[in-house]
Amino acid sequence: MSGGNTFLGMPAFPRNAAAAVQDSQLRFNLRKATHTIRGKRASVVAELPDWAELRAAGKEIKDHTLRNLERYLLQMEEAVTAAGGHVHWAADAEEANRIVADLVKATGETSVVKVKSMATQEIGLNEALQAEGITAYETDLAELIVQLGDDWPSHILVPAIHRNRSEIREIFHDKMADWGRAAPEGLTDEPRALADAARLHLRERFLSTKVAVSGANFMIAETGTLVVLESEGNGRMCLTLPETLISVVGIEKLLPSWRDLEVFLQLLPRSSTGERMNPYTSTWTGAVEGQEFHLVLLDNGRTQVLADEVGRQALRCIRCSACLNVCPVYERAGGHAYGSVYPGPIGAILTPQLRGMGSALDASLPYASTLCGACFEACPVAIDIPEVLVHLRGKARHPRTERLGMRAAGWVFNRPARLARAQRLGGRFRRFVPGRLPGPLSAWTDTRDIPDIPAESFRDWWNRTDGGAR
């Protein structure tokens, strides 16, 4: 069920989150997983005395690339073409899906294996291929769990973070046979047994499927090279065994040179999995060893994001998920509440910019935050997520009652005399202040109390006591 079209029509974040926090098993799974990853990340980051400098370098490299994106995209296209690959440009999800479907159909195949890819989830590629009679098989372990369970991804790095191993065992036992090799008899919920079952199931796919679809963590403009970082080895199998490889990559994934990549090969593993380096780093340039290679460069709203001077910093994102693992809102509500393949703090600023804020769901995402700033501190490329959240809140449509209330508050706060008068009136009539606000304003007090109004304002106390001197 994962994909760009899955979330259309979902209710706004507050309603989704209210349902999610009632699921105690989900909250337990999320807390355990995020705290484990958070602890590992903190440990390996502390090992680097120059982490702050690496973080600043990552930010500067990304900003430089985005400022010169057109030049580096053309350089990338030229390098890939010179290496025997084919480059396709996709303005939106529909065009990207059509390009991929046509390329697969041109091979005569009716199935593809996939490397974990956020971009293909963003555009709903699996569903688009299915509509064309092509089956896409996920090979990342967590994505396989999501696919077999007819589920949605809920985390950027660990899509099945909301599942525990007992639930995974049930999914494998009940669903694996529908997609290929069945789960072994007597399958237990031990991690090694589950991994072995997935390995046997996937190995048949790797050996028999002739077309693969991938994304990429980075693209190197100077040589036309694509880079995929992973932990399981499934990506390596998908990238090397099939006769045709199709990579769908967002245009913001560019880096100018191999020298720039060195910075991100230190930032990404530590921030995502809490490892000093990832187990598998695959790189390829154009058509390799007779394999036919196609690169689909995806815009799908990215140039629109680039035009926003504040919001464009979201395009620095390297999909490490560090912001999710420290976010108190994500830890309690989970990824499904965000209604997007990009959950958590980064999703709250990226999704409304890519999709627009026309729906109730997308308009609510900038409010899915306490603005505590933990995400900014954790981000390896220094995306000021709270700044973008506030910026997007300013763009959102606000109810008339809220606009009138803010206008009245502005009028009061604009003059010290007006504020002092309002404070004295509040103190005088404080016993009449209700515990909950009425009507449309009740949302403010559904989950919080109105603070008690003191009998005397601080301003009056200061004047009466000469600043506490008497």
C-alpha positions in Angstrom: 0.0 0.0 0.0 3.0 2.3 0.1 3.1 5.0 -2.5 2.4 8.6 -3.3 -1.4 8.0 -3.9 -1.9 6.0 -0.7 -2.3 9.1 1.5 -4.6 11.1 -0.6 -7.8 12.0 1.3 -6.4 11.2 4.8 -7.6 13.4 7.6 -5.5 16.1 9.1 -2.5 15.3 11.4 -4.2 16.0 14.8 -6.9 13.4 14.0 -4.4 10.8 12.8 -2.2 11.4 15.8 -5.1 11.2 18.3 -5.8 7.7 17.0 -2.1 6.6 16.9 -1.4 7.6 20.5 -4.1 5.2 21.7 -2.1 2.3 20.3 0.2 1.3 23.3 2.0 -1.4 21.2 2.9 1.1 18.6 4.2 3.6 21.2 6.3 0.9 22.8 7.8 -0.2 19.4 8.6 3.4 18.4 10.1 4.3 21.7 12.3 1.2 21.8 13.5 1.6 18.2 14.1 5.4 18.2 15.9 5.4 21.6 18.2 2.6 20.4 19.1 4.3 17.2 19.5 7.7 19.0 21.9 6.2 21.5 24.0 4.6 18.8 24.2 7.8 16.9 25.2 9.9 19.9 28.0 7.4 20.6 29.6 7.5 17.1 29.1 11.2 16.6 30.9 11.9 19.9 34.0 10.1 18.5 34.6 12.8 15.9 36.1 16.0 17.3 35.4 17.8 14.0 31.7 16.8 13.8 30.6 20.5 13.8 33.0 21.2 11.0 31.7 18.2 9.0 28.2 19.4 9.5 29.0 22.9 8.3 30.8 21.5 5.3 27.8 19.3 4.4 25.5 22.4 4.6 27.8 24.5 2.4 28.3 21.8 -0.2 24.5 21.3 -0.5 23.8 25.0 -0.6 26.4 25.6 -3.3 25.0 22.7 -5.4 21.4 24.0 -5.1 22.5 27.5 -6.1 24.2 26.0 -9.2 21.8 23.2 -9.8 21.2 23.8 -13.5 24.9 23.6 -14.3 25.5 20.5 -12.3 22.4 18.7 -13.7 23.7 19.3 -17.3 27.1 18.1 -16.3 25.6 15.0 -14.8 23.6 14.3 -18.0 26.6 14.7 -20.2 28.7 12.4 -18.0 26.1 9.6 -17.8 25.5 9.8 -21.6 29.2 9.7 -22.3 29.4 6.5 -20.1 26.7 4.8 -22.2 23.7 5.5 -20.0 20.4 7.2 -21.0 19.0 10.2 -19.1 15.3 11.0 -18.9 13.8 14.2 -17.4 10.6 13.9 -15.4 8.7 17.0 -14.4 6.3 15.2 -12.1 5.2 11.9 -10.8 3.0 11.0 -13.7 5.8 11.6 -16.2 8.3 9.6 -14.2 6.0 6.7 -13.8 5.2 6.7 -17.5 8.9 6.7 -18.4 9.7 3.8 -16.1 6.7 1.8 -17.2 7.6 2.3 -20.9 11.2 1.3 -20.2 10.2 -1.9 -18.4 7.6 -2.8 -21.1 10.3 -2.3 -23.8 12.3 -5.2 -22.2 9.3 -7.5 -22.5 9.4 -8.2 -18.7 6.5 -8.1 -16.3 8.3 -7.8 -13.0 11.1 -5.7 -11.4 13.1 -5.9 -8.3 13.6 -2.7 -6.3 16.3 -1.2 -4.1 14.8 0.9 -1.2 13.9 4.2 -2.7 12.1 7.2 -1.2 11.7 8.8 -4.6 9.8 5.9 -6.1 7.5 5.8 -3.0 6.9 9.5 -3.4 5.7 9.1 -6.9 3.7 5.9 -6.2 5.7 3.9 -8.7 4.7 0.4 -7.5 1.0 1.3 -8.0 1.7 2.8 -11.4 3.6 -0.3 -12.6 0.8 -2.6 -11.2 -1.7 -0.7 -13.3 0.5 -1.5 -16.4 0.6 -5.2 -15.5 4.1 -5.0 -13.9 4.8 -6.3 -10.5 7.4 -4.6 -8.3 9.1 -6.7 -5.7 10.7 -4.8 -2.7 14.0 -6.3 -1.6 14.9 -4.2 1.4 14.0 -6.3 4.5 11.8 -3.6 6.1 10.2 -2.6 2.7 9.5 -6.4 2.2 7.7 -6.5 5.5 5.7 -3.5 4.6 4.8 -4.9 1.2 3.9 -8.4 2.4 1.8 -6.8 5.2 -0.1 -4.6 2.8 1.1 -1.8 5.0 2.5 1.8 4.8 6.1 2.8 5.6 6.4 4.7 8.8 10.0 5.7 9.0 12.6 6.9 6.5 15.3 4.5 7.5 13.3 1.7 9.0 9.9 1.6 7.2 8.6 -1.2 9.4 9.7 0.4 12.7 6.1 0.1 13.9 6.2 -3.7 13.8 7.7 -6.0 16.4 9.3 -9.3 15.5 6.2 -11.4 16.5 4.1 -9.3 14.1 6.8 -9.8 11.4 6.8 -13.6 11.9 3.0 -13.6 11.4 3.3 -11.6 8.2 6.0 -13.9 6.8 4.0 -17.0 7.7 0.8 -15.7 6.2 1.9 -13.7 3.2 5.2 -14.8 1.9 3.8 -17.6 -0.3 1.6 -15.1 -2.1 4.7 -13.3 -3.4 7.0 -16.2 -4.1 8.8 -18.7 -1.9 6.9 -19.6 1.2 8.2 -19.1 4.7 10.0 -22.2 6.2 8.0 -24.5 8.3 8.2 -23.8 12.0 9.4 -20.2 11.5 10.1 -18.5 14.8 10.3 -14.8 15.6 14.1 -14.9 16.3 15.8 -12.2 14.2 18.2 -14.6 12.6 15.4 -17.0 11.6 13.4 -14.1 10.1 16.4 -12.8 8.2 17.1 -16.3 6.8 13.5 -16.6 5.6 13.7 -13.3 3.9 17.1 -14.2 2.3 15.7 -17.4 0.8 12.6 -15.7 -0.4 14.5 -12.9 -2.1 17.3 -14.9 -3.6 14.9 -16.5 -6.1 13.9 -13.0 -7.2 17.4 -11.7 -7.6 18.4 -14.7 -9.8 15.3 -14.6 -12.0 14.4 -10.9 -12.5 16.0 -9.1 -15.4 15.0 -5.5 -14.6 15.8 -3.5 -11.4 14.6 -0.1 -10.2 16.7 1.9 -7.7 17.1 5.4 -6.3 20.3 6.9 -5.2 21.7 8.6 -2.1 24.0 10.8 -4.1 24.9 11.6 -7.7 28.4 12.8 -8.6 28.2 15.4 -11.4 31.9 15.3 -12.5 31.8 11.7 -13.5 28.1 10.8 -13.8 28.4 8.3 -10.9 25.5 7.2 -8.7 25.9 6.1 -5.1 23.7 3.8 -3.0 24.4 3.2 0.7 22.8 0.2 2.4 23.2 -2.3 5.2 21.9 -5.6 3.8 23.5 -6.3 0.4 20.2 -6.5 -1.4 21.0 -3.3 -3.2 24.2 -4.7 -4.5 22.3 -7.7 -5.9 19.7 -5.5 -7.6 22.3 -3.2 -9.1 24.5 -5.9 -10.6 22.5 -8.9 -11.6 19.7 -7.6 -13.8 20.2 -6.8 -17.4 18.5 -3.4 -17.2 18.8 -0.9 -14.4 16.5 2.1 -14.0 17.3 4.7 -11.4 14.8 7.3 -10.3 16.6 10.1 -8.5 15.5 13.5 -7.2 17.4 16.4 -8.8 18.6 17.6 -5.3 20.7 14.5 -4.8 23.6 16.0 -6.8 27.1 16.6 -5.5 29.7 18.3 -7.6 32.6 16.0 -7.0 34.0 12.9 -5.4 35.8 15.1 -2.9 32.4 16.3 -1.7 31.1 12.7 -1.3 33.8 12.1 1.3 32.0 14.5 3.7 28.7 12.7 3.3 30.1 9.3 3.7 31.0 10.3 7.2 27.8 12.2 8.0 25.2 9.8 6.7 26.1 6.5 8.3 26.6 8.1 11.7 23.4 10.0 11.6 21.2 7.2 10.2 22.2 3.8 11.6 24.7 5.0 14.2 27.6 3.3 12.3 31.0 4.6 11.5 30.5 3.4 7.9 27.7 1.6 6.2 28.3 -2.1 5.3 27.7 -1.6 1.5 28.5 1.4 -0.6 27.7 0.7 -4.3 28.8 3.1 -7.1 28.2 2.8 -10.8 28.8 5.1 -13.8 26.7 4.6 -16.9 26.3 1.2 -18.5 28.5 -1.3 -16.8 29.4 -4.8 -18.1 26.8 -4.8 -20.8 24.0 -3.7 -18.5 21.5 -1.2 -19.9 21.3 1.9 -17.7 18.6 4.6 -17.5 18.6 7.6 -15.2 15.3 9.4 -14.5 15.9 12.8 -13.1 12.9 13.7 -11.0 11.6 17.2 -10.3 8.1 16.7 -8.9 7.9 20.0 -7.1 11.6 20.4 -6.2 12.2 23.5 -8.4 9.2 25.1 -6.7 10.8 24.4 -3.3 14.0 25.8 -4.6 12.3 29.1 -5.3 11.4 29.6 -1.6 14.4 31.3 0.1 13.4 29.9 3.5 11.9 26.5 2.5 14.6 25.5 0.1 16.9 24.3 2.9 14.7 21.2 3.1 16.4 20.1 -0.2 19.6 19.6 1.7 18.1 16.6 3.3 20.1 13.4 2.9 17.3 11.1 4.3 19.2 10.0 7.4 16.1 10.1 9.7 18.0 11.6 12.6 15.3 14.2 13.1 12.6 11.5 13.5 14.6 9.7 16.2 14.7 12.7 18.4 11.3 14.1 17.8 8.9 13.8 20.7 5.9 14.1 18.4 7.0 11.4 16.0 7.9 9.1 18.9 4.3 9.2 20.1 2.3 9.5 16.9 4.4 7.4 14.5 4.9 7.9 10.8 1.5 7.0 9.5 -0.1 10.1 11.1 1.9 12.3 8.7 0.1 10.9 5.7 3.3 10.9 3.6 6.3 8.8 2.7 8.3 11.5 4.4 7.2 11.4 8.1 8.6 13.2 11.1 10.0 16.7 11.2 11.5 16.6 7.7 8.2 15.4 6.3 6.4 18.2 8.1 8.4 20.7 6.0 9.1 18.8 2.8 5.7 17.3 2.1 3.7 20.6 2.2 6.2 22.2 -0.2 6.2 19.3 -2.6 2.5 18.7 -2.6 1.2 22.1 -1.7 -1.0 23.0 1.2 -4.3 22.7 -0.4 -5.5 19.7 1.6 -6.4 19.7 5.3 -3.7 17.0 5.8 -0.9 19.0 4.2 -1.9 22.3 5.7 -1.8 20.7 9.2 1.7 19.2 8.9 3.7 22.4 9.8 1.8 22.3 13.1 2.9 18.7 13.8 5.7 20.0 16.0 6.5 21.5 19.4 9.2 23.6 17.9 11.6 22.2 20.6 14.5 22.4 18.1 15.8 18.8 18.7 15.5 18.1 15.0 17.7 21.1 14.1 20.4 20.0 16.6 20.4 16.4 15.2 20.4 17.3 11.5 23.8 16.5 9.9 23.3 19.2 7.2 21.9 21.9 9.6 18.4 22.2 8.2 16.7 24.7 10.6 13.4 22.8 10.6 11.7 25.0 13.3 12.4 28.0 11.1 10.8 26.4 8.1 7.8 25.2 10.2 7.1 28.7 11.4 7.5 30.0 7.8 5.0 27.5 6.5 2.6 28.2 9.3 2.6 31.8 8.1 1.6 30.6 4.6 -1.2 28.3 5.9 -4.9 29.5 5.8 -6.2 30.3 9.2 -9.8 30.3 10.5 -11.5 33.7 10.6 -11.9 33.4 14.4 -8.2 32.9 14.8 -7.4 35.9 12.5 -9.7 38.1 14.4 -8.3 36.9 17.7 -4.7 37.6 16.6 -5.7 41.0 15.3 -7.2 41.9 18.6 -4.1 40.6 20.5 -1.9 42.7 18.2 -3.9 45.8 18.9 -3.5 45.2 22.7 0.2 44.4 22.6 1.0 47.3 20.3 0.7 49.9 23.2 2.1 49.4 26.7 -0.9 51.3 28.1 -3.4 49.0 26.5 -1.5 45.9 27.7 -1.4 47.3 31.3 -5.1 48.0 31.2 -5.9 44.6 29.9 -3.8 42.9 32.6 -5.6 44.9 35.3 -9.0 43.9 33.9 -7.9 40.3 33.7 -6.8 40.3 37.3 -10.1 41.9 38.4 -12.3 39.5 36.6 -10.1 36.4 36.8 -12.7 34.3 38.7 -14.9 34.5 35.7 -12.4 33.0 33.3 -13.6 29.5 32.2 -11.4 26.4 32.4 -12.1 25.7 28.7 -12.6 28.1 25.9 -16.0 27.9 24.0 -16.9 27.1 20.4 -14.2 27.3 17.7 -11.6 28.2 20.3 -12.0 25.0 22.3 -9.2 23.3 20.5 -6.8 25.4 22.5 -8.0 23.9 25.8 -8.8 20.3 24.7 -5.3 19.3 25.7 -4.1 22.2 27.9 -5.3 24.3 30.8 -5.8 28.0 30.7 -3.1 29.4 33.0 -4.4 31.1 36.2 -4.5 34.8 35.9 -2.6 36.4 38.8 -4.4 39.0 40.9 -1.6 41.5 40.2 0.4 41.7 37.0 4.2 41.7 37.1 4.2 45.2 35.8 2.0 46.5 38.7 4.0 44.5 41.2 7.2 46.1 39.9 5.9 49.6 40.1 4.4 49.0 43.6 7.5 47.5 45.1 10.1 49.6 43.2 11.4 46.4 41.6 11.2 44.4 44.8 13.2 46.9 46.8 10.4 47.5 49.3 
